[in-house]
Amino acid sequence: MNGKELTLGHTIPASSAFYRVRHFLSTPVNWVFLGVAGILAFLSLYPTTFLIYGSFTDSPLGVPGQFTFQNYVRAYSDPSAYPLVLNSFIFGIGSAGLSVVLASALAWITIRTNAPYRRLFELTAIVPNILPPILISISWVMLLNPNNGLINVTLVKLFGLEKGPFNIYSIPGLIFVEGLILTPLAFLIISAALKGMDPSLEESAKTLGSSEFGVARRITFPLMRPAILAAATLNFVRAIESFDTPAIIALPARIEVFTTKIWREALGSFPTNHNLAAAYGIGILLIALLFVYLYRRFTSQVESFSTVTGKAFKPHQIDLGPWKYLASTSALILLIMMVLLPIMVLMLISFLPYYHVPTWETWQNVTVKHFKTVFENERVYKAFGNSLFLALGGATVCMLLAALTSYLTVRTKIAGRGFLEGLVFIPWAFPGTALALGLLWAYVNFPIPIYATIWIIMIAYVTRFIPYGLRAVSSTIIQIHKELEEASVVCGAGFFATFRRVLIPLMRPGVIAGWIILVTIFMREFSASIFLYSPGSEPLGPLIYFFYLDGWYGPMAALGLIISIICIILIAIAQRFSRWESK
C-alpha cells in the first residue's frame, strides 16, 4: 500500500506501532516466542506474586483478607529472628566455605598433580545424582549421633571414653554434612576452570625461578579466584535454601534457620500460619536473589580471566614426588566420606534386623525382610508410581520448554529474548520452600482444581528445575551450525517443520541426557514436595522422611538403596548419550 496501512478509514504510516505488531505476528517463530514467554511468565511470576500477597494479607490461606505489614513486623521484630538470621548465614557461609575448600583441593589433586588414581576421584562430580541429599544426612546421623552413632560408639569402645566425641546435632555438624553434599557442585565449577587454564603463565613463572608453591599462590589461584567466588556464592544460595539437611539435623536439635522456621509456621505448628511463613519466604527469596546476582557477576568475570586460546595445550601438571601418595590418600578420604560411608551405612541398616552397632554375631542375622517390606508395602507402590509420573511427565515438559527457550535465546534475534532468560533466572533462585508457599497461595482458589493434587507438585518441579534442562540443551544447540536450518528454509520448510525434522534430531543426545538427569532429580526431590503433597499424591522424598521419623530405618534404607540404584542406571545412560553427542 505504498508505505501506508488502512485501518478504520484512517491512514497510518507503515512505521507505526500497529504495522510493527502485525509484522511481528506474521512470523510463526514470534508466536512461539509469545507462547513460551507466556508459559514461563505464568510459571515464575504467578507464584511469586501470590507469595508476596500472602505475606501482606491478614487472612488464612484461601480466605480474602486485608493489606497489612503485621506479618513482617511479627517475623522480623521478634527477638528470635536475630538468631534465625545469624544461624542461616553461619550455616550458609560455613557450608559454602567448606565445600569450596574441599572441592579446590580435590580439583587440584585430580587435574594438576601426578597423584595415583586421580581420575577415580572425579567420580565425585556425579554424587549428587546418585544419593538423595536427605539420605546422606540420615547416614551421617546414623554415624555421628551422640547416643548411638556407629562412629561414636566404636570410639567409646576402643578408647574407653565416657561419651562419643562427635555431636551431629549442632551447627558444626549441620555445616559438615551440607558441605559434603555441596562439594560436588563446587568441584564441577572449579575443575572446569582448572582444565581450561593455559599453562604458559605458570611455565613462565617457573622459568623465572618461582617454586611450585609460588606459582600456585601468585598465578594459579589468582586466576581461579572468579571461579572459586562463583562456586562459593552459588553454594551459599544452595545451603541457605536447603531443607533436606536441616530437616534431619536442625529440626531435632532445635536450630532455627529460614527453612526450618518456614516449616514450623506452615506445617509444624497448630494452628498453622501461612502468612508468617510467607513473610519468612520473602526474606529467604530476597537473600537468594541477591547472591544469585553476585554469582552471575562472578561467572561473567571468569570470562575476563580466561586464558584459553585456539592453541592446543595440556594443563600444567605438578610432580609431587613422594607426596603424591599423601595427595591420593587425602582425595580417597574425601571420596569415602561423600560416597562410600553413606552407602555402606544404608546397606548395613537395610540388611540388619534392627539398627545397632554391628558385632561378629550380627552377620549371622543378616536379613532381606526390609526389602520384602518395601516391595509389599502399598504406600511404597503408590509413592513410587507418583514419583515415576512426576519424573517422566515433568522431565518431558521441562525439556520441551527448555528446547524452545534455548532456540529462541540462542538462535533468534528477537528483541525480547533477554526477557526469556530473566524468566528462567527467577526459578533458578527460588528456594524450594518459598516456591512451595507461593504455589499454595496461588492455586488454593484457582479455577482449575490443582490444589492438593499431584499436579501442583508437577508445576513446582517444572518451575524450579527448568534452568537445569536449559543448560543441557543450550550446550548442544550452540554446536549445531545455522546453515542446516537455512538449507531447510530454502527447501520450503517452515519453522515448525525445521524445528521438528532438523533441530530436534540433532539436539537429541543433549535433550535425552538432560531429560534423564531431570528424571533422577525428580525421583528424589524433597524440599518442595514435602509442602505440597496430599495423602494421595505422596512422592518418594517425603515417604523416606516419614519412614525415618517413624523409626522404620530398615525399610527407609532399603528404599533409599533402590532409588540410588535406579539413579545410577539412569546416569550411566545419560553419560552414554553425552559421549554420543561428542562424537
N, C-alpha and C positions, 0 to 999 in steps of 0.2 A: 504493500500500500504506500510505496514511496516514502518510507520512513515514518508513516503515520499509522495509528491504530484507532478504529472507530468503536466507541463504547457508549451506548445510550444517547446517541446523537451528538456526542462531543468528540472532538479531535484531540488525541493525546499523543505527544511525541513518543517515538519508539524507544527513547532512552528513559522513559518514565518507569516508576516502580511497578506499575501494572504489567508493562511489557517484560520487564526483567523477571517478575514472578511467573508469568506464563511461559516464558522461555525456559526458566528453571524447571518447571513442572513438565515440560515436554520431553525431558530426558529420563529414561527409566531408572538410571542409576541414582538420580536425585530423589525419586520416590522411595528407593531402597534406603537412601540416607535418612529421609524423614521418618520412615518406619522404624529403622534401627535406633535413631535418636529418640523417638517417642518411647520405645520399649525401655531403653537404658535410663531415660529420664524418669519413667514411672518406677523402675526397679530401685533406683538410687535416691531420688528426691522425695518420692511419696512417703517411705518410712521415716526419712529424715525430718520431713515436715511434721509428721504426727508425733515423732519423739519430742520435738520442740513443743508441740501443742500439749502433749501430756505433762510436760514439766511446768507449764504455765496455767494449768487448769486446777480447779479445786474439787473436782468430782471424780469418783472412781472410774475405772476402765469401762468404756462403753456408755457412760452417762453424761449428757451435756452439762457443762459447768461454766463457771465464770473465770475471767482472767485474774491471775494472782501471781505475786512474787514470793508467796509464803513458802513454797516448796524449796526454792533456792536459799531463802533465809534460814529455814529449818535445817537444810542439808549442810550449809557451809558456815553457819554461825554456831553450830553445835560444837562444844569443846572436843568431842570425839572425832570431828572432821580433821583436825590437825594431825593426830597420829595416823589416821587413814591415809591422808595425802603423803605424809612422810614415809610411812611403810611402803606405799605404792612406788614412790621414787627410789627408795633404797632397794626394793625388790627389782625394779626395772633396771637401775644403773648397775647393781651388783650382778644380775644375771647376764646383762649385755656385756659388761666388762669381763666376766669370767669366760663367757663364750668366745669373745674376741681373742683373749689371751690363749686359750686352748686351741682355737682354730688357727691363729697365726703360727703357733709352734708346730702344729700338725702340718700345715701347708708348707712351712719352711722345710721341715724334715722330708716330706714326700716329694717336693719339687726341686729343692735347691741343694740337697745333700746326697751323698752316696750311701745312705743308711740301707742295710739289707732289708728286703721285703717291703720297701717303702710303697710300692704300688698297691700292696694289700691294704694299706691304711686308708687309701682313697675310698674304700667301701663306706666310710662314714658319711659320704655325700648322699647315700640312699637310705640312711637310717630313718629319717622322718616318715618315709613311706612304708616302712616295714612294721614298726611297732606304734600303735596309737600312743600319744603322749600320756594319756591317763593311765595306761598300763605301765609305762616307765616310772611314773610317780608312785604307783602302787607297789611296784617291785622294790623301789628304794625304801618305802615304808616298811616292807617286809624285811629288809636288810638292816635298817638303822633305827627301827622302833626302839625307844629306850627300855621297854619292858621285855620284849621277846623277839627283837630283831636278830636275824641269823648272825650278822657280824658282831653285834654287841654281846650276844650270849656266848659265842665262840671265844671272844676275847676275855670275857669274865671267867670262863672255864680254864683257859690256857694260862692266864696270869693271876688268877685268884683275886680279881677286882671286886669291890663291893657292888658296883653297878656299871652298866655299859658306858663307855666314854663318849658315845655319839647320841645326839638327840635330833632326829629328823624334824620334830615338831617345833621348829624355830625359824627365825628369819634366815640364818646361815644355811639351814637345811633346805629351805624354800629356794634360796638363791642357787645352791649347789645343784639341785635337781633340774630347775629350769635352765640353768647354764648349760648342763649336759644336753638337754633337749634342743637348745638353740645353737649349739656348736656347729652342727652340720650346715645350717644356713649361712653362718659366718664363713665357714670353710669354703663353700661354693664361691662366695664373693671374693675372698682374699686369694684363694688358689688361682682363680681366673686371672686376677691382676698379676700374680707372680709369673704365670705361664706366658703372659703377653708382654713381659718386660724385656726390652732389648738389653743384652748383657754387655754391650760395648762400653757403657759408662762405668760399670763395675770393673771391667778389664782394664780400662784406662786408669782407674784409681789404684789397682793392684800394680800396674806398671810403674806408677809414681811412688811405690813403696808402701802403700797402705796395707794393713793387715786385714784378715777376713772380718774380724770384729769391726774394724774401722770402716770397711766397705759397707757392712750391714748397717752401721749406725749413721753414716754420712750419705750413703747413696740409696741402698735398698729400701730402708724403712721410711725415709722422707718421700720417696716415690710412691710408697704404699700407703701413705697417710690418708689420701682421699678414700681409698677402698676400705681401710680399717675404720674410718669415721662413718662411712656409709653402712658397713656391717653393724657397727655399734648402735647407730641410730635406728636402723631397721629392727634390730633385736630388742632394743628398748621398747619400741612400739609393740612388738610381739609379746614381750613379757608383761607389760602393764595391762594389756588387754586379755591375757591368758586367764582361763578359768579352770583348765584341766588340773594343773599342779596346785593352785590354791584350793580347789575343791577337795583334794585328797590330804593336803598338809595344813593349809592355813585355816580352814574351817574348824577342824578338830582342835587346833592349837589356839583358836580364838584370836588369830592375827588378822586384822581387818585391812584389806586392800580394796580398790574400787570394785573389782568383780565380785568379791565375797559380799560386800555391802549391798550391791545391786541384787544379789541372790537372796540375801536375808529380807530385804524390803519387798521384793517381787514374789518370792516363793517360800522363803523360810520363816515367815512370821505370820501371826494371826491377830488382827486382820491384816491382809496384805496392803501395801501402799505403793501402787504402781506410779503415782505422781512423784513421790520422793525418789523412787528408783529411776524414773526418767530424768530427774534433776542430776543424779549421780551419773547417769548415762551420758548426758550432755557434757559433763565435766571430763569424762574419760575420752569422749569423742574429740573434744577440742584439743586435748593433750596429744592424742594420736594424730590428728590433722597437722598440728604444728611440727611434730617430729617427722612425719612422712614428708612434709615440705622440706625440712632440713635434709632428709635422706635424698630427695631428688636434687637438691643443691649439691650435695657431696658427690653423687653419681655423675652430675654434669661436670664437676671439677676433675673427675677421673679422666675425662677426655683431654683436658688441658695438660694433664700429667702424662699422657700416652707417649710411649717411646717406640711403638711398633711402626715399622716401615715396610716397604714392599720387599725388602731384602730378607731372605730366609735366615733363621738363626735358631739356636737352641738355648734355653735358659742356662745361665751361669750355674755350674754345679760345684759345690764345695766338698773337698776331700776332708772328712772328719778324722781320718786315721783311726786309731783305736777307740775314739769316742763315738764312732758310728754305731757300735753295738748298744751304747747307752741311749743314743737317739732312738734306735728301733725299739728298745725296751720301753722308753717313755711313751712312744706312739702306741705301742701294744697295750700298755696300761690304760690309756685313754680309750682305745677301742674296746677293751674288756669292760670298762665302766659304762660305756654308752650302749654296747650291744650284747656282749656275752653274759654279763651278770644279770641284767633284766630277763633275758631269755631263759637262762638257767634257773632263776627263781620261779618263773612261771611254769617251767617244765616240772620242777620239784613239787610245787604246790598242786599241780594238776594230777600227779601220779601218786601222791600220798593220801591216805585215807582221811587225815585231818592235818591242819597246819601245825608243825612243830619243828624244832631243830633236829635234823636227821642224825641217827646213830647207825652203827653197823647192823643192828637188828631192823632198822627201818626198811632196808632194801628187801626184806622178806615179806613186807606188807604192801609192796607196790600194787596199785590197782588202776583199772581204767574205768571205774564206776562214774567218775566225774564226766568223762566223755560220753558215757551212756546217758547220764542225766541231761547233758546238753542236747543230745540227739533225740531224746524222748520228751523234751520239755516243749509244750505247745507255745509257751510265751517266747521261747527262743526262735521257734519256726516263724512266728508272727513278726518278731523284730527283724529276723534275717530277711524275710520277704519285703518288709518295709524298707530296709536299708538297700536291698538289691534294686527295688523300684526307684528309690531316690537316687541311687548311684547311676543306674543305666539311663533313666529319664533325665536327671539333672545334668549329667555329663554331656548327653547329646544336645540338649538345649544350649548349654554353656558353649560348646564348641561351634554350634551353628551361629550363635550370636558373635562369638569371637572371630570366626572366619569372615563374616560380613563386616564387622568392625575393623578388622585388620586390613581388609581390602580397601575400605573407604578411607582409612587414615594413611595407608602406605601407597596405594596405587592412584588415588584420585587427587585432584586439585580443588575439590570443593572447599569453599571458604570456611565453612563451619566444621571442618573435620577436627579441628582442635577442641571443639565442644564435646565431641565423642570421647576424646582422650580424657577430658575433665570428668565426664560422667562415669567412665571406668575407674578413674582415680579415686572417686569418693568411696565406693565399696571396699577398695583395697585398704583404706584407712579405717574402715568401720569395724570396731570391736564386735565380736560375735554377740556379747551380752547386750550391747547398746542396739545393735541391729535387731535382735530378737524383741526388745522392748518396743522399738519403733514399729515393727510388724504387728505386734499385739494391738497397739493403739490404732494402727492403720486399717486393720481388717476385722476388728470386732463388730463394726456396723457396716461392713462392705456389702453391697447389694448381692454379690455372688457369695454363697456360703463357703468361705475359705477358712475362717477362724476355727480353731480346734479340729482341723483335719490335716491329713498328710500333705496337702497342697501348700499350706503355709510354710512347712519345713522345706518343700521343694523350692519355693520362691526365695527363702533365706539362703539356701545353698547356691542357687544360680546367681543371686545378687552378690554374695560375698566372694565367690571364687571365680567369677568370670575373668578377672585380671590374670589368673593362672593360665586359663585357656588362651587368652590373647597373647601372652608371652610365647607360648608354644607355637602358635600359628604364625605370628609375625616373623619369627626367625626363619620360617620356611618360605613364606611368600616373598621375602626380600631376595631370596636366591633364584626366583623364577623371572626370567628375562621378559620384559614387557613386549618384545616383538612377537611372542606367541599369542598374546591377546590381540595385537594389531592384525596378525595374519587371520585370526578368526573373524574379526570385524570386517576385514577386506573381503572375506568369503561370504559375507552377508549375515553372519550370526549376530544376534542382539546381545544385550548384557547378560540376560538370564541363561541363554544357551552357552555363551562363552564361559560364564562362571561355573555352570554345571558340567560342561564337557571338557574344558581346558584346565581351569584353575583347580577345581576340586580334585581331579585325578592327580595333578602334580603336587598338590598340598597334602595328599592322603597320608604319607608317612608321618608328617608332623601333627596332623589332625588326630590320627589314631593314637600316636604316642601321648599327646596331650589329653585325649579322651580317657585313656587308661589311667594316667596319673590322677585325673579328677575322680575317676571311679574309686581309686584307693583312698583318696581324701574323704569322699562322701561316705564310704563304708565305715569310717572310724570317727566321723565328726561328732563333737560332744557339746561344745560351749554354747552354740545357738539352739541345737535341738533339745537340750535339757529344759529350756524355757518355753519351747513351742509345742512339744509333743502332747498328745492326748492319749488316754488309755488304749485306743485302737490304732494309734499311729506311732508307737514307741520304736525308735531305731536301736541299733546295736550299742551305740555310745552310751546313752542313758541306761540301758539294760546292764552293761558291765558295771556302771557306777552303783546301781541299786543292788546288784549281786554282792558287791564289795561292802556296801552299808549293811546288808542283811547277814553278813558273815558267811556267805556262800563262796569262800575263797577257792575251793577246788573247781566248781563249775565256772567261776569267773576266769580262772587261769586257763582252763581248757578252752573256753570260748575265745579268749584272747589269742591263744596259740592258733586256733583255726582261722581267725581273721588275719593273723600275721602271715600264715602260710598262703592264704588266698592273695594277699597283697604282694608277697614275694613272687608268686607266679605271674601276676599282672605286671609287675615292674620288669620282670625278665622279658616279657613280651614287648613292653614299651621300649626297652633298650634295644631289642632286636629291630623294631621298626625304625628306631633312631639310626641304627647302623645302616639300614637300607637307605635311609634318607641321605646319608653322607656319601653313598656310592654314586 
